[in-house]
Amino acid sequence: MHKKMEQWNSYRLLALQFQARRQRSRLMNGRIIFYIALAFFSILYVILSPQPPFPGKLILKAVPIWMIAAHVFLSLKDRKGRLLFVGVLFGSAGDVVLSTDYPLSFVIGLGLFLVGHIFYILSFAHQWEFKAWKIAPAAAVLALSTSLSIALTPYLNGLTIPVYAYVFVISLMVVFAIFRNPPSPAVWIGGVLFLLSDAIIALREFMKMEIPYRAILIMSTYYLAQILIGEGSIQDNRTQKR
């Protein structure tokens, strides 16, 4: 009887292990499909971004960000994850508004992105940890953003305060990303790319600077920034749970 019980327990253990492997395999396949779809829609819009408006272009532009938002929502169920999710949604809303011809679309879009960055900061603040070696990259980010603000100042006209506020908040977001623990390179590199994408927009919008492949550069750095911030945060969370 005892021997039969041992055999039964062994069979049961094998069945559970097999089921766990199947679940992991399904989860992995789902992730692969998600990443392929995300890459497809992101690359497709980056390629089409220089083209004139066409039906569905605005939705196509938003699809990758909606996918990232859903990925964050389903993968990070704690407070910092929810804050990050809301931040991505505000960014998506700002992106949509900036693509319209409404007279105040730039200011409203700027404000929506600013609020999104505040939610990123609140999310990253849950993982703040001061390290002396991080002062140098954080100072470099602040120096670059300050230089950008100074360069833009003569061209801002009545938008000086909104633009200054936005540059300050996005710079603060990158600094908080740098001081996160774990110090995921993906997250702070994503923050830097976000700043770079917005800098290209500002140079064109205010200084009328001609930048080759501007639309492609803006969208590729923007998508990559959001992907790195979202995926980096998810991977950090998985690492901490192990």
C-alpha positions in Angstrom: 0.0 0.0 0.0 2.8 2.4 0.9 4.6 1.6 -2.3 1.5 2.3 -4.3 1.1 5.6 -2.6 4.7 6.5 -3.5 4.1 5.6 -7.1 0.9 7.7 -7.2 2.7 10.7 -5.7 5.5 10.3 -8.3 2.9 10.2 -11.1 1.2 13.2 -9.7 4.4 15.1 -9.4 5.3 14.3 -13.0 1.9 15.5 -14.1 2.2 18.7 -12.2 5.7 19.3 -13.7 4.4 18.6 -17.2 1.5 21.0 -16.6 3.8 23.7 -15.3 6.1 23.3 -18.4 3.1 23.6 -20.7 2.0 26.8 -18.9 5.5 28.3 -19.2 5.6 27.3 -22.8 2.2 29.0 -23.5 3.3 32.1 -21.6 6.6 32.2 -23.6 4.8 31.8 -26.9 2.3 34.6 -25.9 5.2 36.9 -25.1 6.9 36.1 -28.4 3.7 36.9 -30.3 3.3 40.1 -28.4 6.8 41.3 -29.0 6.6 40.5 -32.7 3.3 42.4 -33.0 4.7 45.3 -31.1 7.8 45.4 -33.3 5.6 45.1 -36.4 3.3 48.0 -35.6 6.1 50.2 -34.3 8.3 49.7 -37.4 5.3 50.1 -39.7 4.4 53.5 -38.3 8.0 54.6 -38.2 8.2 53.9 -41.9 4.9 55.6 -42.7 5.4 58.6 -40.3 6.9 60.9 -43.0 3.8 60.3 -45.2 0.9 62.8 -45.3 -2.2 62.0 -43.1 -4.3 59.0 -44.3 -7.3 57.3 -42.7 -6.3 55.3 -39.7 -2.8 56.8 -39.4 -3.6 58.3 -36.0 -4.9 54.9 -34.7 -1.9 53.1 -36.1 0.4 55.6 -34.4 -1.3 54.9 -31.0 -1.4 51.1 -31.3 2.2 50.4 -30.1 1.7 52.6 -27.0 -1.7 51.0 -26.2 0.1 47.6 -26.4 2.8 48.8 -24.0 0.1 50.1 -21.6 -1.7 46.8 -21.7 1.5 44.9 -21.1 2.4 47.1 -18.1 -1.2 46.8 -16.7 -1.2 43.0 -16.9 2.4 42.5 -15.7 2.8 45.0 -12.9 -0.1 44.9 -10.5 1.5 46.8 -7.6 1.2 50.6 -7.0 4.3 51.5 -9.0 3.0 49.5 -11.9 -0.4 51.2 -11.9 1.3 54.6 -11.8 3.5 53.6 -14.7 0.4 52.4 -16.6 -1.4 55.8 -16.1 1.7 57.6 -17.2 1.8 55.6 -20.5 -1.9 56.4 -21.1 -1.3 60.2 -20.6 1.6 59.9 -23.0 -0.7 58.2 -25.6 -3.3 60.9 -25.1 -0.7 63.6 -25.6 0.6 61.9 -28.7 -2.9 61.8 -30.2 -3.6 65.5 -29.4 -0.2 66.6 -30.9 -1.2 64.9 -34.2 -4.3 67.0 -34.6 -4.7 70.5 -36.2 -6.5 72.0 -33.1 -5.0 75.5 -32.4 -4.0 74.6 -28.8 -3.0 71.0 -29.7 0.7 71.7 -28.9 0.1 73.2 -25.5 -2.5 70.6 -24.5 -0.3 67.7 -25.8 2.7 69.1 -23.9 0.6 69.3 -20.7 -0.6 65.7 -21.1 2.9 64.4 -21.6 4.0 66.5 -18.6 1.4 64.8 -16.4 2.5 61.4 -17.8 6.1 62.1 -16.8 4.9 63.0 -13.3 3.3 59.6 -13.0 6.6 58.0 -14.2 8.4 60.0 -11.5 5.9 58.8 -8.8 6.4 55.2 -10.0 10.2 55.4 -10.0 10.2 57.1 -6.6 9.1 53.8 -5.1 12.5 52.4 -6.1 14.7 55.5 -5.3 18.1 54.7 -3.9 20.9 57.2 -3.8 24.3 56.0 -5.2 27.2 58.4 -5.5 28.3 57.1 -8.9 24.9 58.0 -10.3 25.4 61.7 -9.7 27.6 62.1 -12.9 25.0 60.8 -15.4 22.2 62.6 -13.6 24.2 65.9 -13.7 24.9 65.3 -17.5 21.2 64.9 -18.1 20.4 68.2 -16.2 23.3 70.0 -18.0 22.0 68.9 -21.5 18.4 69.8 -20.7 19.5 73.2 -19.3 21.5 73.9 -22.5 18.5 73.0 -24.6 16.3 75.4 -22.6 18.8 78.2 -23.0 19.1 77.6 -26.7 15.3 77.5 -27.2 14.6 80.6 -25.0 14.8 83.3 -27.8 12.3 81.3 -29.9 9.6 80.4 -27.3 7.6 83.6 -27.5 4.6 83.1 -25.1 5.4 79.5 -24.4 8.5 80.0 -22.2 6.9 78.9 -18.9 5.1 75.7 -20.4 8.3 74.6 -22.2 10.5 75.3 -19.2 8.2 73.3 -17.0 8.1 70.4 -19.4 11.9 70.3 -19.8 12.3 70.4 -16.0 9.8 67.5 -15.4 11.1 65.2 -18.2 14.7 65.8 -16.9 13.5 65.0 -13.4 11.9 61.8 -14.8 15.2 60.7 -16.3 17.1 61.5 -13.1 14.6 59.4 -11.1 15.0 56.6 -13.7 18.8 56.7 -13.1 18.4 56.5 -9.3 16.1 53.6 -9.4 17.0 50.4 -7.7 17.6 48.0 -9.4 19.4 50.4 -11.7 18.0 48.9 -14.9 19.9 50.3 -17.9 16.8 49.8 -20.0 14.6 52.2 -18.0 17.1 55.1 -17.8 18.2 54.6 -21.4 14.5 54.8 -22.3 14.2 58.1 -20.3 17.2 59.5 -22.2 15.6 58.5 -25.6 12.4 60.2 -24.5 14.3 63.4 -23.9 16.1 63.1 -27.2 12.8 62.6 -29.1 11.3 65.7 -27.5 14.5 67.7 -28.1 14.2 66.9 -31.9 10.6 68.1 -31.8 11.5 71.3 -30.0 14.4 72.1 -32.3 12.1 71.8 -35.3 9.0 73.4 -33.7 10.7 76.5 -32.3 14.0 76.9 -34.1 12.8 75.6 -37.4 15.9 73.5 -37.7 16.1 71.1 -40.6 16.8 67.6 -39.4 17.2 64.8 -41.9 14.7 62.0 -41.4 13.1 64.0 -38.6 9.8 62.1 -38.4 11.5 58.7 -38.4 14.0 59.8 -35.7 11.2 61.2 -33.5 9.0 58.2 -33.7 11.7 55.6 -33.5 13.2 57.1 -30.3 9.8 57.7 -28.8 8.6 54.1 -29.4 11.9 52.7 -28.2 11.8 54.9 -25.1 8.3 53.7 -24.1 9.2 50.1 -24.8 12.4 50.3 -22.7 10.7 52.0 -19.8 7.8 49.6 -19.7 9.7 46.4 -20.4 12.6 47.4 -18.2 10.3 48.0 -15.3 8.6 44.6 -15.9 11.8 42.7 -16.0 13.1 44.4 -12.9 9.9 43.4 -11.1 10.4 39.7 -12.2 14.0 39.7 -11.1 13.1 41.0 -7.6 10.5 38.3 -7.1 13.0 35.5 -7.8 
